[in-house]
Amino acid sequence: MNIDAAHAARMLMGDSLGFHIIFVLFGLTFPLIVCWFEWLGIRRNDPKLIALAKFWSKIMAVLVITGVISGTVIALQMSLVWPGILKFGGEVIGLPFLFETYAFLIEATFLSLYMATWNNKRVSKRVHLFFGVLMWLGATVSAYAITSVNSWMNLPSGFTYVNGKISNVSVFKAMFSETSIIEFVHSMPGYYLAAALSVAGLYAFKILRTKQKYRELSKHRMDWYVIRTLVLFSACMFVLSGITADITGKYLAKKEAVKLAALELNYETRSNAPLLIGGVAGENNTIKGPHFEIPGALSLLAGNTTDTKVTGLSEFKKEDQPPLYVHTFFDIKMTLITALFAVYLAYFAINKWRRRWLSSTPSLIVLSILGLMSICIVELGWMMTEIGRQPWAVRGYVTVAEALTKTHQVSSFGFIFPLAYLLLFGVTIAAIWRIVQSETSTAKGEK
Amino acid sequence: MLATYILFFIPLLLFVLAFLYETFLSFTRLYHPNKGRAGYVKATWEFTHTLLVVAVVILLMMFSKYIDQISSAIFMSTFIAAVALGVRAVAYIQIFYVRKKQVIDWLDWGFFVSHVVAAVFFGDHRY
């Protein structure tokens, strides 16, 4: 195997997925947010809420362009750079792949209808909303299908493997395995949370740009309404994420023990296993750097009691272990989650007892950056999932080296894609900024 | 098998037709600068590329056992086409969403060329 080629291909795929996931999380959440505001607008007969839904639908359309193109590139990369995955499991994961694209086709079709029928007198408001709901359904089904493919790579199921051949294929079992369901219900609240906080953060930033004495005036009433609604929604998603994270922890301990052991640098199989905070892997199963342990917490996470035996890295061959730096990603993720939890507590306390403090500059700065922070949490979660599966592309069956194309080296031209992503990201932000500007000038003109 | 072929060829045919139409528009709008956004398709037409993904996925399903040979054969041309699609997306957003004045300059030509490059290399399997 050419290590450089494998490394370059992994970096290319990592860049592509890391870029795409940002647009995925918005693409999954915006239909929900837009439909929600439109529904409220129809129910309350409030044109401001409907205008808000229309405004965000325009941004959603721009984000879809970027998401579609990065998704197309990933689909091509999956087959060109990693043919070994599909060669091994094409019979099992081919259909989920197909369902994903058909579901996305449904989403794209109803997005077109939704955008084209705004203020169309021949289409009633409820029918227009119905198009939006179907768009959201398409996005969600598409997300489930592609998550099931990823979870199949994490823990393959739905087939029998005898003498190097796959038989007794059950696509249904592969798509609706425990792994798929757990991965899906854990990732979706994370996407909703990140996108909702990003939108709330933009409104907080908008208010931040005005002088303190004008921040609570009626002209910001709608902005505060959006912030309060979305922060409350994201808090619900935070709780849901916490519950599903606990389920995921127990699942990992049972089914992907090596990943959990690497995430927590748990070298030995033991009960009363501690949760390690800080530190990095040293030589001869040691932990270097500043760190501390919470006694029994890992056992508690793995099986609800401190007596639960947690499998250690020593049970696995060195070559079957993922890179141990995933522990640092886990630490950063947990730090961000803890900070987010503290912000939620502070936000609800201030909202109840000192509401005026919310419009202070420090509060608005914190609210503005929450979206970015939660996008980082989503990215770190996916990095842990993917790097935690190494050296396997399909756990137990196909290694990354085996899955890699043998005929071309990505290292010689793979850098083009990250450059294209940077450009694409830049113009997408510029386009969104232009939509915001034109909306603001339209609003001023109306006044 | 016939159904699979139909499933593969219909999305592929729709993609080819839609993409050629987009290529045609990207060329004609160079000579009608005042048409502005009306000279090209709207953002929601981006699902054209979803048709391509559908066709690719069905192709992979049908020939998953030979995927390494197929991927070797189409590797370079498809990679170049994918880069062209990326350039096209950047130009599209810049021209129709960011730029304030609808004038025709090198970006519009680049936009047209990216269509042609993508179309040519999707059909080129010399490698």
Interface residues (C-beta under 8 A of the other chain):
Chain A: A61 V62 V64 I65 T66 V68 I69 G71 T72 V73 A75 L76 Q77 S79 L80 P83 G84 L86 K87 G89 G90 E91 G94 L95 F97 L98 E100 T101 Y102 F104 L105 A108 T109 L111 S112 M115 A116 T405 K406 T407 H408 F413 I416 F417 A420 Y421 L423 L424 V427 T428 A430 A431 R434 I435
Chain B: K42 A43 T44 W45 E46 F47 H49 T50 L51 L52 V53 V54 V56 V57 I58 L60 M61 S64 K65 I67 D68 I70 S71 S72 I74 F75 M76 T78 F79 A82 V83 L85 G86 V87 R88 A89 V90 Y92 I93 Q94 Y97 V98 K100
